[in-house]
Amino acid sequence: MEIAAVEIIKAKEGKVKELRKALSELVPICRKGEGCLQYDLYEPKKGSGEFMVLMRWKDPKDLAKHESSKVIEEFCRMYDGLLYDEVKQTEWYPVGLKNGDF
């Protein structure tokens, strides 16, 4: 069952360029993750210091593996609280398949 996840990451004041670079470097690595169908980075047209990561995975288990991967663990260890201070994630299922309704 496919799952999509949307993360909104807010840069700390004065750290937008550094966060953009760090997230941009993360994208090609995460795209190689098991079950990754999509992993793209966006920012608003007017640049508010926020970034959106749009992900699609073949299965919720693939998303869980991604979230607990060494790559993400290392990213958080290096940058959490230094480049960003807020992350909001929502998970989305295809209509008709929500919460295990197959």
N, CA, C and O atoms as CSV, one atom per row, in Angstrom:
chain,resi,resn,atom,element,x,y,z
A,1,MET,N,N,0.848,-1.178,0.000
A,1,MET,CA,C,0.000,0.000,0.000
A,1,MET,C,C,0.893,1.241,0.000
A,1,MET,O,O,1.692,1.435,0.916
A,2,GLU,N,N,0.758,2.055,-0.998
A,2,GLU,CA,C,1.562,3.269,-1.134
A,2,GLU,C,C,1.217,4.281,-0.047
A,2,GLU,O,O,0.084,4.345,0.430
A,3,ILE,N,N,2.218,5.066,0.330
A,3,ILE,CA,C,2.021,6.145,1.288
A,3,ILE,C,C,2.810,7.359,0.809
A,3,ILE,O,O,3.904,7.234,0.259
A,4,ALA,N,N,2.230,8.534,1.029
A,4,ALA,CA,C,2.921,9.789,0.747
A,4,ALA,C,C,3.131,10.499,2.075
A,4,ALA,O,O,2.328,10.367,2.998
A,5,ALA,N,N,4.207,11.245,2.157
A,5,ALA,CA,C,4.472,12.045,3.356
A,5,ALA,C,C,4.913,13.433,2.910
A,5,ALA,O,O,5.654,13.591,1.939
A,6,VAL,N,N,4.443,14.420,3.638
A,6,VAL,CA,C,4.811,15.804,3.373
A,6,VAL,C,C,5.441,16.354,4.641
A,6,VAL,O,O,4.835,16.314,5.712
A,7,GLU,N,N,6.657,16.867,4.517
A,7,GLU,CA,C,7.331,17.512,5.639
A,7,GLU,C,C,7.501,18.994,5.331
A,7,GLU,O,O,7.895,19.376,4.229
A,8,ILE,N,N,7.202,19.800,6.307
A,8,ILE,CA,C,7.465,21.230,6.230
A,8,ILE,C,C,8.554,21.512,7.258
A,8,ILE,O,O,8.393,21.240,8.448
A,9,ILE,N,N,9.659,22.060,6.779
A,9,ILE,CA,C,10.822,22.309,7.633
A,9,ILE,C,C,11.101,23.808,7.619
A,9,ILE,O,O,11.285,24.406,6.558
A,10,LYS,N,N,11.131,24.402,8.798
A,10,LYS,CA,C,11.354,25.844,8.915
A,10,LYS,C,C,12.785,26.122,9.342
A,10,LYS,O,O,13.253,25.620,10.364
A,11,ALA,N,N,13.472,26.927,8.545
A,11,ALA,CA,C,14.857,27.293,8.833
A,11,ALA,C,C,14.922,28.262,10.005
A,11,ALA,O,O,14.034,29.093,10.198
A,12,LYS,N,N,15.983,28.137,10.777
A,12,LYS,CA,C,16.247,29.137,11.808
A,12,LYS,C,C,16.601,30.442,11.102
A,12,LYS,O,O,17.087,30.432,9.971
A,13,GLU,N,N,16.361,31.539,11.760
A,13,GLU,CA,C,16.655,32.840,11.178
A,13,GLU,C,C,18.123,32.912,10.755
A,13,GLU,O,O,19.024,32.588,11.527
A,14,GLY,N,N,18.339,33.341,9.517
A,14,GLY,CA,C,19.693,33.486,8.991
A,14,GLY,C,C,20.315,32.191,8.491
A,14,GLY,O,O,21.482,32.190,8.099
A,15,LYS,N,N,19.575,31.092,8.494
A,15,LYS,CA,C,20.127,29.785,8.120
A,15,LYS,C,C,19.465,29.181,6.877
A,15,LYS,O,O,19.615,27.988,6.613
A,16,VAL,N,N,18.741,29.995,6.119
A,16,VAL,CA,C,18.007,29.480,4.956
A,16,VAL,C,C,18.955,28.868,3.932
A,16,VAL,O,O,18.717,27.752,3.471
A,17,LYS,N,N,20.017,29.568,3.567
A,17,LYS,CA,C,20.945,29.058,2.548
A,17,LYS,C,C,21.598,27.761,2.990
A,17,LYS,O,O,21.731,26.827,2.199
A,18,GLU,N,N,22.006,27.699,4.246
A,18,GLU,CA,C,22.655,26.496,4.758
A,18,GLU,C,C,21.690,25.311,4.788
A,18,GLU,O,O,22.068,24.190,4.446
A,19,LEU,N,N,20.441,25.561,5.197
A,19,LEU,CA,C,19.454,24.489,5.231
A,19,LEU,C,C,19.115,24.029,3.816
A,19,LEU,O,O,18.982,22.830,3.572
A,20,ARG,N,N,18.974,24.970,2.883
A,20,ARG,CA,C,18.704,24.607,1.486
A,20,ARG,C,C,19.799,23.685,0.963
A,20,ARG,O,O,19.506,22.680,0.316
A,21,LYS,N,N,21.047,24.017,1.235
A,21,LYS,CA,C,22.175,23.205,0.774
A,21,LYS,C,C,22.138,21.814,1.418
A,21,LYS,O,O,22.293,20.806,0.727
A,22,ALA,N,N,21.936,21.760,2.724
A,22,ALA,CA,C,21.917,20.474,3.436
A,22,ALA,C,C,20.775,19.587,2.944
A,22,ALA,O,O,20.973,18.393,2.721
A,23,LEU,N,N,19.592,20.154,2.775
A,23,LEU,CA,C,18.450,19.372,2.293
A,23,LEU,C,C,18.659,18.934,0.846
A,23,LEU,O,O,18.312,17.810,0.482
A,24,SER,N,N,19.220,19.806,0.026
A,24,SER,CA,C,19.488,19.471,-1.372
A,24,SER,C,C,20.455,18.302,-1.485
A,24,SER,O,O,20.319,17.464,-2.377
A,25,GLU,N,N,21.424,18.242,-0.593
A,25,GLU,CA,C,22.380,17.129,-0.598
A,25,GLU,C,C,21.737,15.828,-0.128
A,25,GLU,O,O,22.182,14.742,-0.501
A,26,LEU,N,N,20.709,15.935,0.676
A,26,LEU,CA,C,20.005,14.765,1.196
A,26,LEU,C,C,19.116,14.107,0.134
A,26,LEU,O,O,18.930,12.890,0.152
A,27,VAL,N,N,18.573,14.896,-0.781
A,27,VAL,CA,C,17.601,14.402,-1.768
A,27,VAL,C,C,18.114,13.211,-2.575
A,27,VAL,O,O,17.452,12.174,-2.570
A,28,PRO,N,N,19.252,13.294,-3.267
A,28,PRO,CA,C,19.663,12.144,-4.084
A,28,PRO,C,C,19.963,10.886,-3.267
A,28,PRO,O,O,19.805,9.770,-3.763
A,29,ILE,N,N,20.388,11.062,-2.036
A,29,ILE,CA,C,20.649,9.915,-1.162
A,29,ILE,C,C,19.339,9.222,-0.808
A,29,ILE,O,O,19.235,7.997,-0.881
A,30,CYS,N,N,18.340,10.013,-0.425
A,30,CYS,CA,C,17.049,9.445,-0.019
A,30,CYS,C,C,16.307,8.819,-1.190
A,30,CYS,O,O,15.559,7.859,-1.002
A,31,ARG,N,N,16.497,9.341,-2.384
A,31,ARG,CA,C,15.845,8.765,-3.558
A,31,ARG,C,C,16.293,7.328,-3.809
A,31,ARG,O,O,15.580,6.558,-4.452
A,32,LYS,N,N,17.460,6.969,-3.311
A,32,LYS,CA,C,17.982,5.608,-3.478
A,32,LYS,C,C,17.464,4.654,-2.413
A,32,LYS,O,O,17.753,3.458,-2.453
A,33,GLY,N,N,16.697,5.178,-1.461
A,33,GLY,CA,C,16.182,4.351,-0.372
A,33,GLY,C,C,15.222,3.284,-0.869
A,33,GLY,O,O,14.516,3.471,-1.860
A,34,GLU,N,N,15.211,2.169,-0.165
A,34,GLU,CA,C,14.331,1.061,-0.528
A,34,GLU,C,C,12.875,1.509,-0.534
A,34,GLU,O,O,12.380,2.051,0.453
A,35,GLY,N,N,12.203,1.282,-1.639
A,35,GLY,CA,C,10.788,1.604,-1.747
A,35,GLY,C,C,10.484,3.053,-2.062
A,35,GLY,O,O,9.313,3.432,-2.102
A,36,CYS,N,N,11.496,3.875,-2.288
A,36,CYS,CA,C,11.247,5.291,-2.579
A,36,CYS,C,C,10.718,5.456,-4.002
A,36,CYS,O,O,11.353,5.020,-4.963
A,37,LEU,N,N,9.567,6.078,-4.128
A,37,LEU,CA,C,8.970,6.378,-5.427
A,37,LEU,C,C,9.202,7.840,-5.798
A,37,LEU,O,O,9.277,8.186,-6.978
A,38,GLN,N,N,9.314,8.692,-4.784
A,38,GLN,CA,C,9.503,10.122,-5.018
A,38,GLN,C,C,10.101,10.743,-3.768
A,38,GLN,O,O,9.728,10.395,-2.648
A,39,TYR,N,N,11.027,11.660,-3.970
A,39,TYR,CA,C,11.608,12.417,-2.856
A,39,TYR,C,C,12.069,13.745,-3.444
A,39,TYR,O,O,13.140,13.824,-4.046
A,40,ASP,N,N,11.261,14.786,-3.270
A,40,ASP,CA,C,11.526,16.078,-3.888
A,40,ASP,C,C,11.481,17.197,-2.858
A,40,ASP,O,O,10.733,17.141,-1.882
A,41,LEU,N,N,12.293,18.203,-3.098
A,41,LEU,CA,C,12.415,19.360,-2.208
A,41,LEU,C,C,11.839,20.587,-2.897
A,41,LEU,O,O,12.134,20.853,-4.062
A,42,TYR,N,N,11.013,21.335,-2.168
A,42,TYR,CA,C,10.387,22.552,-2.689
A,42,TYR,C,C,10.562,23.681,-1.683
A,42,TYR,O,O,10.766,23.453,-0.491
A,43,GLU,N,N,10.475,24.910,-2.200
A,43,GLU,CA,C,10.375,26.070,-1.321
A,43,GLU,C,C,9.366,27.039,-1.924
A,43,GLU,O,O,9.142,27.018,-3.134
A,44,PRO,N,N,8.755,27.887,-1.102
A,44,PRO,CA,C,7.734,28.804,-1.603
A,44,PRO,C,C,8.310,29.793,-2.616
A,44,PRO,O,O,9.488,30.149,-2.565
A,45,LYS,N,N,7.472,30.214,-3.508
A,45,LYS,CA,C,7.865,31.167,-4.549
A,45,LYS,C,C,8.484,32.428,-3.943
A,45,LYS,O,O,9.433,32.987,-4.492
A,46,LYS,N,N,7.943,32.866,-2.818
A,46,LYS,CA,C,8.432,34.102,-2.198
A,46,LYS,C,C,9.462,33.854,-1.108
A,46,LYS,O,O,9.862,34.798,-0.426
A,47,GLY,N,N,9.904,32.620,-0.922
A,47,GLY,CA,C,10.979,32.312,0.013
A,47,GLY,C,C,10.741,32.749,1.442
A,47,GLY,O,O,11.235,33.797,1.860
A,48,SER,N,N,10.002,31.974,2.188
A,48,SER,CA,C,9.669,32.327,3.572
A,48,SER,C,C,10.580,31.648,4.590
A,48,SER,O,O,10.365,31.776,5.795
A,49,GLY,N,N,11.588,30.932,4.118
A,49,GLY,CA,C,12.450,30.191,5.042
A,49,GLY,C,C,11.912,28.821,5.369
A,49,GLY,O,O,12.421,28.139,6.259
A,50,GLU,N,N,10.877,28.415,4.648
A,50,GLU,CA,C,10.320,27.081,4.819
A,50,GLU,C,C,10.651,26.243,3.595
A,50,GLU,O,O,10.827,26.756,2.490
A,51,PHE,N,N,10.731,24.935,3.826
A,51,PHE,CA,C,10.950,23.984,2.749
A,51,PHE,C,C,9.933,22.868,2.898
A,51,PHE,O,O,9.518,22.524,4.005
A,52,MET,N,N,9.540,22.309,1.757
A,52,MET,CA,C,8.630,21.182,1.759
A,52,MET,C,C,9.346,19.997,1.119
A,52,MET,O,O,9.920,20.111,0.036
A,53,VAL,N,N,9.303,18.870,1.800
A,53,VAL,CA,C,9.804,17.623,1.231
A,53,VAL,C,C,8.578,16.761,0.928
A,53,VAL,O,O,7.790,16.435,1.816
A,54,LEU,N,N,8.440,16.401,-0.346
A,54,LEU,CA,C,7.334,15.572,-0.783
A,54,LEU,C,C,7.887,14.188,-1.082
A,54,LEU,O,O,8.743,14.019,-1.951
A,55,MET,N,N,7.385,13.201,-0.347
A,55,MET,CA,C,7.883,11.830,-0.471
A,55,MET,C,C,6.737,10.889,-0.806
A,55,MET,O,O,5.603,11.081,-0.369
A,56,ARG,N,N,7.058,9.871,-1.590
A,56,ARG,CA,C,6.125,8.761,-1.834
A,56,ARG,C,C,6.920,7.473,-1.688
A,56,ARG,O,O,8.038,7.349,-2.188
A,57,TRP,N,N,6.318,6.524,-0.995
A,57,TRP,CA,C,6.957,5.236,-0.718
A,57,TRP,C,C,6.021,4.114,-1.120
A,57,TRP,O,O,4.802,4.270,-1.065
A,58,LYS,N,N,6.579,2.988,-1.524
A,58,LYS,CA,C,5.773,1.827,-1.929
A,58,LYS,C,C,4.928,1.295,-0.790
A,58,LYS,O,O,3.843,0.759,-1.012
A,59,ASP,N,N,5.429,1.445,0.444
A,59,ASP,CA,C,4.767,0.843,1.598
A,59,ASP,C,C,5.095,1.676,2.841
A,59,ASP,O,O,6.183,2.248,2.920
A,60,PRO,N,N,4.179,1.757,3.811
A,60,PRO,CA,C,4.483,2.469,5.048
A,60,PRO,C,C,5.750,1.955,5.743
A,60,PRO,O,O,6.441,2.720,6.416
A,61,LYS,N,N,6.051,0.674,5.583
A,61,LYS,CA,C,7.267,0.122,6.184
A,61,LYS,C,C,8.518,0.757,5.571
A,61,LYS,O,O,9.524,0.938,6.259
A,62,ASP,N,N,8.457,1.095,4.280
A,62,ASP,CA,C,9.591,1.756,3.632
A,62,ASP,C,C,9.800,3.162,4.199
A,62,ASP,O,O,10.935,3.596,4.398
A,63,LEU,N,N,8.704,3.864,4.453
A,63,LEU,CA,C,8.801,5.181,5.083
A,63,LEU,C,C,9.397,5.054,6.476
A,63,LEU,O,O,10.256,5.847,6.860
A,64,ALA,N,N,8.949,4.067,7.230
A,64,ALA,CA,C,9.479,3.854,8.587
A,64,ALA,C,C,10.976,3.543,8.542
A,64,ALA,O,O,11.734,4.038,9.377
A,65,LYS,N,N,11.404,2.737,7.586
A,65,LYS,CA,C,12.837,2.438,7.434
A,65,LYS,C,C,13.618,3.703,7.117
A,65,LYS,O,O,14.702,3.925,7.655
A,66,HIS,N,N,13.063,4.528,6.241
A,66,HIS,CA,C,13.694,5.801,5.891
A,66,HIS,C,C,13.866,6.675,7.130
A,66,HIS,O,O,14.947,7.208,7.382
A,67,GLU,N,N,12.789,6.814,7.898
A,67,GLU,CA,C,12.816,7.688,9.069
A,67,GLU,C,C,13.805,7.223,10.130
A,67,GLU,O,O,14.323,8.040,10.892
A,68,SER,N,N,14.070,5.926,10.188
A,68,SER,CA,C,15.005,5.403,11.185
A,68,SER,C,C,16.380,5.075,10.584
A,68,SER,O,O,17.219,4.455,11.236
A,69,SER,N,N,16.594,5.496,9.344
A,69,SER,CA,C,17.857,5.187,8.665
A,69,SER,C,C,19.016,5.997,9.254
A,69,SER,O,O,18.815,7.041,9.874
A,70,LYS,N,N,20.209,5.495,9.047
A,70,LYS,CA,C,21.417,6.188,9.513
A,70,LYS,C,C,21.556,7.550,8.842
A,70,LYS,O,O,22.041,8.497,9.461
A,71,VAL,N,N,21.136,7.660,7.584
A,71,VAL,CA,C,21.228,8.927,6.860
A,71,VAL,C,C,20.389,10.002,7.548
A,71,VAL,O,O,20.862,11.117,7.767
A,72,ILE,N,N,19.159,9.670,7.883
A,72,ILE,CA,C,18.274,10.643,8.533
A,72,ILE,C,C,18.726,10.890,9.968
A,72,ILE,O,O,18.685,12.023,10.446
A,73,GLU,N,N,19.150,9.851,10.646
A,73,GLU,CA,C,19.662,9.997,12.010
A,73,GLU,C,C,20.860,10.965,12.027
A,73,GLU,O,O,20.940,11.840,12.890
A,74,GLU,N,N,21.772,10.805,11.088
A,74,GLU,CA,C,22.950,11.663,11.001
A,74,GLU,C,C,22.561,13.099,10.645
A,74,GLU,O,O,23.107,14.050,11.203
A,75,PHE,N,N,21.618,13.251,9.716
A,75,PHE,CA,C,21.154,14.588,9.332
A,75,PHE,C,C,20.586,15.318,10.544
A,75,PHE,O,O,20.919,16.477,10.790
A,76,CYS,N,N,19.741,14.646,11.289
A,76,CYS,CA,C,19.135,15.248,12.479
A,76,CYS,C,C,20.192,15.582,13.530
A,76,CYS,O,O,20.141,16.639,14.159
A,77,ARG,N,N,21.129,14.691,13.710
A,77,ARG,CA,C,22.190,14.924,14.698
A,77,ARG,C,C,23.019,16.154,14.333
A,77,ARG,O,O,23.397,16.937,15.204
A,78,MET,N,N,23.297,16.318,13.045
A,78,MET,CA,C,24.143,17.420,12.601
A,78,MET,C,C,23.423,18.762,12.556
A,78,MET,O,O,24.025,19.795,12.849
A,79,TYR,N,N,22.129,18.761,12.190
A,79,TYR,CA,C,21.470,20.029,11.867
A,79,TYR,C,C,20.292,20.415,12.745
A,79,TYR,O,O,19.910,21.585,12.761
A,80,ASP,N,N,19.699,19.471,13.480
A,80,ASP,CA,C,18.539,19.792,14.308
A,80,ASP,C,C,18.915,20.853,15.332
A,80,ASP,O,O,19.865,20.684,16.096
A,81,GLY,N,N,18.169,21.936,15.339
A,81,GLY,CA,C,18.429,23.019,16.277
A,81,GLY,C,C,19.497,23.989,15.810
A,81,GLY,O,O,19.616,25.086,16.355
A,82,LEU,N,N,20.277,23.603,14.808
A,82,LEU,CA,C,21.300,24.496,14.267
A,82,LEU,C,C,20.808,25.214,13.017
A,82,LEU,O,O,20.952,26.431,12.893
A,83,LEU,N,N,20.227,24.453,12.092
A,83,LEU,CA,C,19.726,25.040,10.851
A,83,LEU,C,C,18.205,25.149,10.826
A,83,LEU,O,O,17.660,26.011,10.138
A,84,TYR,N,N,17.524,24.296,11.559
A,84,TYR,CA,C,16.058,24.329,11.583
A,84,TYR,C,C,15.582,24.051,12.998
A,84,TYR,O,O,16.275,23.426,13.801
A,85,ASP,N,N,14.389,24.529,13.278
A,85,ASP,CA,C,13.857,24.304,14.622
A,85,ASP,C,C,12.433,23.780,14.613
A,85,ASP,O,O,11.836,23.580,15.671
A,86,GLU,N,N,11.892,23.559,13.437
A,86,GLU,CA,C,10.514,23.078,13.379
A,86,GLU,C,C,10.334,22.173,12.169
A,86,GLU,O,O,10.699,22.539,11.051
A,87,VAL,N,N,9.770,20.987,12.395
A,87,VAL,CA,C,9.439,20.054,11.316
A,87,VAL,C,C,8.032,19.536,11.577
A,87,VAL,O,O,7.724,19.052,12.666
A,88,LYS,N,N,7.198,19.644,10.574
A,88,LYS,CA,C,5.848,19.084,10.656
A,88,LYS,C,C,5.706,18.068,9.538
A,88,LYS,O,O,6.024,18.356,8.384
A,89,GLN,N,N,5.230,16.883,9.880
A,89,GLN,CA,C,5.044,15.837,8.865
A,89,GLN,C,C,3.616,15.328,8.912
A,89,GLN,O,O,3.056,15.086,9.981
A,90,THR,N,N,3.042,15.171,7.732
A,90,THR,CA,C,1.739,14.519,7.608
A,90,THR,C,C,1.897,13.356,6.647
A,90,THR,O,O,2.689,13.416,5.707
A,91,GLU,N,N,1.139,12.304,6.888
A,91,GLU,CA,C,1.176,11.116,6.038
A,91,GLU,C,C,-0.162,10.994,5.334
A,91,GLU,O,O,-1.216,11.282,5.902
A,92,TRP,N,N,-0.095,10.561,4.084
A,92,TRP,CA,C,-1.276,10.514,3.220
A,92,TRP,C,C,-1.357,9.153,2.536
A,92,TRP,O,O,-0.351,8.623,2.065
A,93,TYR,N,N,-2.553,8.602,2.487
A,93,TYR,CA,C,-2.802,7.332,1.806
A,93,TYR,C,C,-3.715,7.572,0.617
A,93,TYR,O,O,-4.522,8.502,0.636
A,94,PRO,N,N,-3.603,6.744,-0.423
A,94,PRO,CA,C,-4.543,6.860,-1.539
A,94,PRO,C,C,-5.976,6.668,-1.041
A,94,PRO,O,O,-6.221,5.840,-0.164
A,95,VAL,N,N,-6.896,7.407,-1.579
A,95,VAL,CA,C,-8.295,7.309,-1.183
A,95,VAL,C,C,-8.769,5.871,-1.350
A,95,VAL,O,O,-8.530,5.244,-2.381
A,96,GLY,N,N,-9.438,5.360,-0.329
A,96,GLY,CA,C,-9.945,3.991,-0.349
A,96,GLY,C,C,-8.993,2.991,0.296
A,96,GLY,O,O,-9.346,1.826,0.478
A,97,LEU,N,N,-7.777,3.444,0.644
A,97,LEU,CA,C,-6.804,2.546,1.249
A,97,LEU,C,C,-6.346,3.041,2.626
A,97,LEU,O,O,-5.363,2.538,3.171
A,98,LYS,N,N,-7.038,4.000,3.171
A,98,LYS,CA,C,-6.644,4.593,4.440
A,98,LYS,C,C,-6.792,3.590,5.586
A,98,LYS,O,O,-7.778,2.858,5.672
A,99,ASN,N,N,-5.797,3.577,6.452
A,99,ASN,CA,C,-5.823,2.777,7.673
A,99,ASN,C,C,-6.100,1.297,7.422
A,99,ASN,O,O,-6.819,0.652,8.186
A,100,GLY,N,N,-5.531,0.774,6.361
A,100,GLY,CA,C,-5.642,-0.654,6.128
A,100,GLY,C,C,-6.932,-1.086,5.436
A,100,GLY,O,O,-7.196,-2.285,5.343
A,101,ASP,N,N,-7.738,-0.150,4.949
A,101,ASP,CA,C,-8.955,-0.506,4.209
A,101,ASP,C,C,-8.556,-0.920,2.801
A,101,ASP,O,O,-8.432,-0.074,1.915
A,102,PHE,N,N,-8.355,-2.203,2.591
A,102,PHE,CA,C,-7.887,-2.683,1.295
A,102,PHE,C,C,-9.036,-3.116,0.422
A,102,PHE,O,O,-8.821,-3.550,-0.710
